[in-house]
Amino acid sequence: MATLSDGLFNDMDVLGVIGYVLEQTRFIFLVPILKRLVNLCQVISVLLFIDAAYMAIVVAIVKLLGRTPEKVLKWESFKNDDIELAPSSNHPMVLIQIPIYNEKEVCQLSIGAACKLSWPLDRLIVQVLDDSTDEKSQELVRLECKKWESEGITIKSEVRGGRDGFKAGALTAGMKHGYVDEYKCEFVVIFDADFQPEPDFLERTIPFLVHNPEIALVQAGWKYGNADECCMTRIQEMSLNYHFAVEQKSGSSILGFFGFNGTAGVWRIKALNEAEGWKDRTIVEDMDLAVRAYLRGSKFVYVDDVKVKNELPSSFQAYRYQQHRWSCGPANLFKKIAMEIIKNQNVSLWKKVYLIYNFFFLRKIVVHMFTFVFYCVILPATVIFPEIEVPKWTTIYIPATITILNAIATPKSFYLILYWILFENVMAMHRTKGTLIGLLETSRVKEWVVTQKLGESNTLRENLIPPDHYSFPERLRWREIMVGMYLFICGYYDFVFGRTYLYVYLFLQSIAFFVVGVGYIGMSVKSVPSNH
């Protein structure tokens, strides 16, 4: 007859077996797998460091030697006694394209700035490509165009019947109008609706194209009218300044290649057409065109002392949509164009390697996934496994060096470096998701949401409110909250049982995820329609 003690011993045996199985699973599977993942992340960390150091060294050498584009390339300004009135045969015909979609708050800024450019009136066409579905926006564009037309500007407002191909479709349709060939336009300038060029923009960029036939694109830098609006816009400014000052400048200086930013750039129309024009196969039509033009032997130049004022997204939702496009699009383009690069016969093997490895694989795919997976998933997990030691050079020295290189581009915001690290790690989760969507081509791969911009003196900006003014349930983002909980639990475990101070980082990073998770970041605007 079984006794109570027999049942107790049996229960203890079962618990012992379960404990033994868990312990063996830990040593046989979990620890080895985690060790291999850590080793892989260490290799990737070194590769990213080498790439960042390479770009920084190139920029430093270029600056020390004073190799500005004007000194390296042929450049000579246009001369005209009265540039506004006198016909000038030595000035090429320029087409300016301004794609607009329900952006009535900012479109007047770009149209007005484009019409004020210092260039002979008989050598300039301003083309507003209005895909707006909002009648008030369309009416505002029409009135703005009539205003400038009455002042002698050749300005065209073109409205399509649909929005096929999004921005790429609008730009393609714009080039098909008869007057583009009739006026024999040689160059096309693209400004998004919130971009406001200085009057001398054309005078400082067009000469590169006129005097250097191998140049297909001149890209100007960006500056931001609302960078000081909130902490989120300051952090964006840091990231974008690094992109232009280091990534674009190094690519321009060494290989004559970088990814076109889709705006504030001047294209040689002949080179654009030879590269088969705009394609809407991805949501990064600008990068797609740049790669195809480069594969045909064209070169690009980035002019860092010419900057065009624009606006940073000040709401987290707008910024998240923008980052989805900027991470999903390049990954999807890489999938579609990799074989074209490999099979191309016009560029050297070194340039192919640079395109595939440096430009796409490291900077557009690996960096996003590595940042989130290592710093927010794998590294926190190592605190539960004391058998795994992650060297300091992986967790401190290399990331600190890369971070400092990023922050140098915006010295005024250096004090925000900690916030920048934590926020970039949060955004890495969204960029990782976008990258995977692009590679796997899921349903959101062609999602295009116009980044909401507010303009300068309008009712939307007057209605800016802190995000905590919305009700609590409306602000919750569960993905961020779940990752924040995971990081907090790992941090607490390390605080109680660990032998390192990794819990300091884990607690701070968990707070960053919680702050975003409850919607307490950026600014918000009430009653703003979604621009799909």
Secondary structure as the mmCIF struct_conf table of DSSP 4:
data_model
#
loop_
_struct_conf.conf_type_id
_struct_conf.id
_struct_conf.beg_label_comp_id
_struct_conf.beg_label_asym_id
_struct_conf.beg_label_seq_id
_struct_conf.end_label_comp_id
_struct_conf.end_label_asym_id
_struct_conf.end_label_seq_id
HELX_RH_AL_P HELX_RH_AL_P1 LEU A 4 THR A 25
HELX_RH_PI_P HELX_RH_PI_P1 ARG A 26 LEU A 30
HELX_RH_AL_P HELX_RH_AL_P2 VAL A 31 LEU A 64
TURN_TY1_P TURN_TY1_P1 LEU A 65 GLY A 66
HELX_RH_AL_P HELX_RH_AL_P3 PRO A 69 VAL A 72
BEND BEND1 LEU A 73 LEU A 73
BEND BEND2 ASP A 81 ASP A 81
TURN_TY1_P TURN_TY1_P2 ILE A 83 LEU A 85
BEND BEND3 ALA A 86 ALA A 86
TURN_TY1_P TURN_TY1_P3 SER A 89 ASN A 90
BEND BEND4 HIS A 91 HIS A 91
HELX_LH_PP_P HELX_LH_PP_P1 PRO A 92 MET A 93
STRN STRN1 VAL A 94 ILE A 100
BEND BEND5 TYR A 101 ASN A 102
TURN_TY1_P TURN_TY1_P4 LYS A 104 VAL A 106
HELX_RH_AL_P HELX_RH_AL_P4 CYS A 107 CYS A 115
TURN_TY1_P TURN_TY1_P5 LYS A 116 LYS A 116
BEND BEND6 SER A 118 TRP A 119
HELX_RH_3T_P HELX_RH_3T_P1 LEU A 121 ARG A 123
STRN STRN2 LEU A 124 ASP A 130
HELX_RH_AL_P HELX_RH_AL_P5 GLU A 135 GLU A 149
TURN_TY1_P TURN_TY1_P6 SER A 150 GLY A 152
STRN STRN3 ILE A 155 VAL A 159
BEND BEND7 GLY A 161 GLY A 162
TURN_TY1_P TURN_TY1_P7 ASP A 164 GLY A 165
HELX_RH_AL_P HELX_RH_AL_P6 PHE A 166 MET A 175
TURN_TY1_P TURN_TY1_P8 LYS A 176 LYS A 176
BEND BEND8 HIS A 177 HIS A 177
HELX_RH_AL_P HELX_RH_AL_P7 GLY A 178 GLU A 182
TURN_TY1_P TURN_TY1_P9 TYR A 183 LYS A 184
STRN STRN4 PHE A 187 ILE A 190
TURN_TY1_P TURN_TY1_P10 ALA A 193 ASP A 194
STRN STRN5 GLN A 196 GLN A 196
TURN_TY1_P TURN_TY1_P11 PRO A 199 ASP A 200
HELX_RH_AL_P HELX_RH_AL_P8 PHE A 201 HIS A 211
TURN_TY1_P TURN_TY1_P12 PRO A 213 GLU A 214
STRN STRN6 ILE A 215 TYR A 224
TURN_TY1_P TURN_TY1_P13 GLY A 225 ASP A 228
BEND BEND9 GLU A 229 CYS A 230
HELX_RH_AL_P HELX_RH_AL_P9 CYS A 231 TYR A 242
HELX_RH_PI_P HELX_RH_PI_P2 HIS A 243 GLN A 248
HELX_RH_AL_P HELX_RH_AL_P10 LYS A 249 ILE A 254
TURN_TY1_P TURN_TY1_P14 LEU A 255 LEU A 255
BEND BEND10 GLY A 256 GLY A 256
BEND BEND11 GLY A 262 ALA A 264
STRN STRN7 GLY A 265 ARG A 268
HELX_RH_AL_P HELX_RH_AL_P11 ILE A 269 GLU A 274
TURN_TY1_P TURN_TY1_P15 ALA A 275 GLU A 276
BEND BEND12 ARG A 281 ILE A 283
HELX_RH_AL_P HELX_RH_AL_P12 GLU A 285 LEU A 295
TURN_TY1_P TURN_TY1_P16 ARG A 296 GLY A 297
STRN STRN8 LYS A 299 ASN A 310
STRN STRN9 SER A 315 SER A 315
HELX_RH_AL_P HELX_RH_AL_P13 PHE A 316 LYS A 343
BEND BEND13 GLN A 345 VAL A 347
HELX_RH_AL_P HELX_RH_AL_P14 LEU A 349 VAL A 353
HELX_RH_PI_P HELX_RH_PI_P3 TYR A 354 VAL A 366
HELX_RH_AL_P HELX_RH_AL_P15 VAL A 367 VAL A 373
HELX_RH_PI_P HELX_RH_PI_P4 PHE A 374 ILE A 378
HELX_RH_AL_P HELX_RH_AL_P16 LEU A 379 ALA A 381
HELX_RH_3T_P HELX_RH_3T_P2 THR A 382 ILE A 384
TURN_TY1_P TURN_TY1_P17 PRO A 386 GLU A 387
HELX_RH_AL_P HELX_RH_AL_P17 LYS A 392 LYS A 392
HELX_RH_PI_P HELX_RH_PI_P5 TRP A 393 TYR A 397
HELX_RH_AL_P HELX_RH_AL_P18 ILE A 398 ILE A 408
TURN_TY1_P TURN_TY1_P18 ALA A 409 ALA A 409
BEND BEND14 THR A 410 THR A 410
HELX_RH_3T_P HELX_RH_3T_P3 PRO A 411 LEU A 416
HELX_RH_AL_P HELX_RH_AL_P19 ILE A 417 LEU A 440
TURN_TY1_P TURN_TY1_P19 GLU A 441 GLU A 441
HELX_RH_3T_P HELX_RH_3T_P4 SER A 443 LYS A 446
HELX_LH_PP_P HELX_LH_PP_P2 VAL A 450 GLN A 452
BEND BEND15 GLU A 456 ASN A 458
HELX_RH_AL_P HELX_RH_AL_P20 THR A 459 GLU A 462
TURN_TY1_P TURN_TY1_P20 ASN A 463 ASN A 463
STRN STRN10 LEU A 464 ILE A 465
HELX_RH_3T_P HELX_RH_3T_P5 PRO A 467 HIS A 469
BEND BEND16 TYR A 470 TYR A 470
HELX_RH_AL_P HELX_RH_AL_P21 PHE A 472 ARG A 475
HELX_RH_AL_P HELX_RH_AL_P22 TRP A 478 PHE A 497
BEND BEND17 ARG A 499 TYR A 501
HELX_RH_AL_P HELX_RH_AL_P23 LEU A 502 GLY A 517
TURN_TY1_P TURN_TY1_P21 VAL A 518 GLY A 519
BEND BEND18 ILE A 521 ILE A 521
STRN STRN11 GLY A 522 GLY A 522
STRN STRN12 SER A 524 VAL A 525
TURN_TY1_P TURN_TY1_P22 LYS A 526 SER A 527
#
